[in-house]
Amino acid sequence: GAIWYELLSGESTVQTQSLESGETLDTTNETIEYRLTPDYRDLNGARDLLSQTPEAKAALEKSGTFSSPYGDVPVFMDFQIRMEEQQEDGSRSEKFPLYLALGDMMETCQQFVDAGGAAAQGGAYEATVNVARLDSLVEQMQAPDSTVDWRKAVLIPPTPIPEEPKAEPLGIKGLDDDEDSTKGYAEYTPMNDSWAD
């Protein structure tokens, strides 16, 4: 919450430094605008969660919620999920995770079920996914009359998506294929320097 408050509460100190000496050349206070861009899969997931019925879908389309490619950042939560955090004195405290990626929250739910957590809680566990806008949550965090203790919330950043391996370049097999792997690929070049001929 403290980081968001600093981002949203106005001015930031900007220092200009010399590349050679590292000496501070200028210090100014100015407003810096930040733009958060959610992953399109999370926007689609938020829209799907909020449009489970035809009435809800019509209301969502009318409001325009989660239709912008930036600024509308969905936060996913399941009120049944808790995390344990060990304090410096050795005691443990419960934290409430808020996920910026739907896939990460669903993976946590699946890990809970796979670890036998559902059986320990009486059998059936069904994920209850809720979604909210990040700016709405920040407003609630800053509200003096908030009924939620936001100090127990933990914002879970999205897990980076691993890069896919690059594909090998494709060769074009020639008509005179043979066993040697270094041969057999046709090379196509123009007959002269001009393609117009």
Disulfide bonds with the S-S distance in Angstrom:
none
